[in-house]
Amino acid sequence: MSDGEGGRGAETDRDDPSGSGGGGRAPDAPATPRARLRSAALWGAVGGFAFLVLAQGYRLVGPGSLPVGIGGLALVALGVAAASAGLSYLAEARLRAKRRT
C-alpha cells in the first residue's frame, strides 16, 4: 500500500531489525552495521569530492599549478575519501554513545 495507510508491507526498512516500518527506532538504539557502512561511504565520497573541488578551485583561481597532475590528484582524493570514511565510521559510535547525533 503505497499511500501510507494500512499494515506493514514491502515498504519496511531492511536496516530496521525491529521491523517497525523504519523511523520508529529509539534514539539510543545502535545503528545497524549496514547503515553505518553506508553512512561512512557517503561521508567518504563527500570528503573526496570536496578535496577535488578545492583543488580545481585552486587551479582556476590560484597563483599557479599544483605540484601533482591529474593522476596524483585522484590518488590524493582517494586517500582523503578513505580517511574521511574511516573517521566517520569510528566517530559515529562515539557520538551516538554521547547522544550527539
Backbone hydrogen bonds in HBPLUS format (Angstrom, degrees):
<---DONOR---> <-ACCEPTOR-->    atom                        ^
c    i                          cat <-CA-CA->   ^        H-A-AA   ^      H-
h    n   atom  resd res      DA  || num        DHA   H-A  angle D-A-AA Bond
n    s   type  num  typ     dist DA aas  dist angle  dist       angle   num
A0016-ASP N   A0013-ASP O   3.25 MM   3  5.39 159.3  2.29 104.2 110.5     1
A0019-GLY N   A0016-ASP O   3.19 MM   3  5.67 154.6  2.26 111.9 119.0     2
A0029-ALA N   A0026-ALA O   3.10 MM   3  5.28 164.3  2.12 111.4 116.1     3
A0036-ARG N   A0032-THR O   3.01 MM   4  6.30 159.0  2.06 155.9 162.2     4
A0037-LEU N   A0033-PRO O   2.94 MM   4  6.14 158.7  1.99 148.9 154.3     5
A0038-ARG N   A0034-ARG O   2.96 MM   4  6.14 160.0  2.01 147.7 153.4     6
A0039-SER N   A0035-ALA O   2.95 MM   4  6.06 160.8  1.98 146.6 152.0     7
A0040-ALA N   A0036-ARG O   2.93 MM   4  6.09 160.6  1.97 146.5 152.0     8
A0041-ALA N   A0037-LEU O   2.90 MM   4  6.05 157.4  1.95 147.7 153.9     9
A0042-LEU N   A0038-ARG O   3.00 MM   4  6.22 156.3  2.06 147.4 153.5    10
A0043-TRP N   A0039-SER O   2.98 MM   4  6.25 158.1  2.02 149.4 155.5    11
A0044-GLY N   A0040-ALA O   2.87 MM   4  6.08 146.5  1.98 143.7 153.5    12
A0045-ALA N   A0041-ALA O   2.97 MM   4  6.26 153.9  2.04 145.8 152.1    13
A0046-VAL N   A0042-LEU O   2.96 MM   4  6.24 154.5  2.02 146.3 153.5    14
A0047-GLY N   A0043-TRP O   2.94 MM   4  6.17 158.2  1.99 145.4 150.9    15
A0048-GLY N   A0044-GLY O   2.93 MM   4  6.17 163.7  1.96 153.4 157.4    16
A0049-PHE N   A0045-ALA O   2.95 MM   4  6.05 169.1  1.96 151.6 154.9    17
A0050-ALA N   A0046-VAL O   2.88 MM   4  5.92 151.0  1.97 144.1 152.9    18
A0051-PHE N   A0047-GLY O   3.04 MM   4  6.26 154.1  2.11 144.9 151.0    19
A0052-LEU N   A0048-GLY O   3.11 MM   4  6.42 158.9  2.15 145.8 151.4    20
A0053-VAL N   A0049-PHE O   2.89 MM   4  6.13 151.3  1.98 148.0 155.8    21
A0054-LEU N   A0050-ALA O   2.99 MM   4  6.22 161.6  2.03 149.0 153.7    22
A0055-ALA N   A0051-PHE O   2.87 MM   4  6.12 158.1  1.92 152.5 159.0    23
A0056-GLN N   A0052-LEU O   2.92 MM   4  6.06 157.3  1.97 143.8 149.9    24
A0057-GLY N   A0053-VAL O   2.91 MM   4  6.10 157.2  1.96 148.3 154.8    25
A0058-TYR N   A0054-LEU O   2.95 MM   4  6.16 151.8  2.03 144.5 152.0    26
A0059-ARG N   A0055-ALA O   2.97 MM   4  6.24 154.4  2.04 145.3 152.3    27
A0060-LEU N   A0056-GLN O   2.95 MM   4  6.19 146.4  2.07 145.6 154.6    28
A0061-VAL N   A0057-GLY O   2.91 MM   4  5.93 166.0  1.92 152.2 155.9    29
A0062-GLY N   A0058-TYR O   2.64 MM   4  4.54 136.6  1.82 121.7 135.7    30
A0073-LEU N   A0069-GLY O   2.97 MM   4  6.25 153.3  2.04 147.1 154.7    31
A0074-ALA N   A0070-ILE O   2.95 MM   4  6.21 152.0  2.03 146.9 154.5    32
A0075-LEU N   A0071-GLY O   3.01 MM   4  6.31 154.7  2.07 146.1 152.6    33
A0076-VAL N   A0072-GLY O   2.93 MM   4  6.18 160.8  1.97 150.0 155.2    34
A0077-ALA N   A0073-LEU O   2.82 MM   4  5.98 155.8  1.88 145.7 153.0    35
A0078-LEU N   A0074-ALA O   2.93 MM   4  6.17 151.1  2.02 144.3 151.8    36
A0079-GLY N   A0075-LEU O   2.98 MM   4  6.26 152.4  2.05 144.1 151.8    37
A0080-VAL N   A0076-VAL O   2.84 MM   4  6.14 157.3  1.89 152.0 158.1    38
A0081-ALA N   A0077-ALA O   2.85 MM   4  6.01 156.3  1.91 145.5 152.4    39
A0082-ALA N   A0078-LEU O   2.90 MM   4  6.09 159.0  1.94 146.8 152.2    40
A0083-ALA N   A0079-GLY O   2.92 MM   4  6.09 160.5  1.96 147.9 153.6    41
A0084-SER N   A0080-VAL O   2.88 MM   4  6.01 165.1  1.90 150.5 154.9    42
A0085-ALA N   A0081-ALA O   2.92 MM   4  5.99 152.6  1.99 144.1 152.0    43
A0086-GLY N   A0082-ALA O   2.96 MM   4  6.08 162.2  1.99 146.1 151.1    44
A0087-LEU N   A0083-ALA O   2.90 MM   4  6.06 163.5  1.92 150.7 155.6    45
A0088-SER N   A0084-SER O   2.97 MM   4  5.97 156.3  2.02 139.1 145.9    46
A0089-TYR N   A0085-ALA O   2.98 MM   4  6.12 151.3  2.06 144.6 152.4    47
A0090-LEU N   A0086-GLY O   3.04 MM   4  6.27 158.7  2.09 148.0 153.2    48
A0091-ALA N   A0087-LEU O   2.82 MM   4  5.89 155.4  1.88 147.5 155.1    49
A0092-GLU N   A0088-SER O   3.06 MM   4  5.94 143.3  2.20 138.5 145.4    50
A0095-LEU N   A0091-ALA O   2.85 MM   4  6.06 164.6  1.88 159.9 164.2    51
A0096-ARG N   A0092-GLU O   2.87 MM   4  5.97 159.5  1.91 149.8 155.6    52
A0097-ALA N   A0093-ALA O   3.00 MM   4  6.10 149.7  2.09 138.7 147.0    53
A0098-LYS N   A0094-ARG O   3.11 MM   4  6.37 143.0  2.25 141.1 150.4    54
A0100-ARG N   A0095-LEU O   2.92 MM   5  5.25 172.3  1.93 148.8 151.0    55
A0099-ARG N   A0096-ARG O   3.04 MM   3  4.76 156.9  2.09  98.3 105.0    56
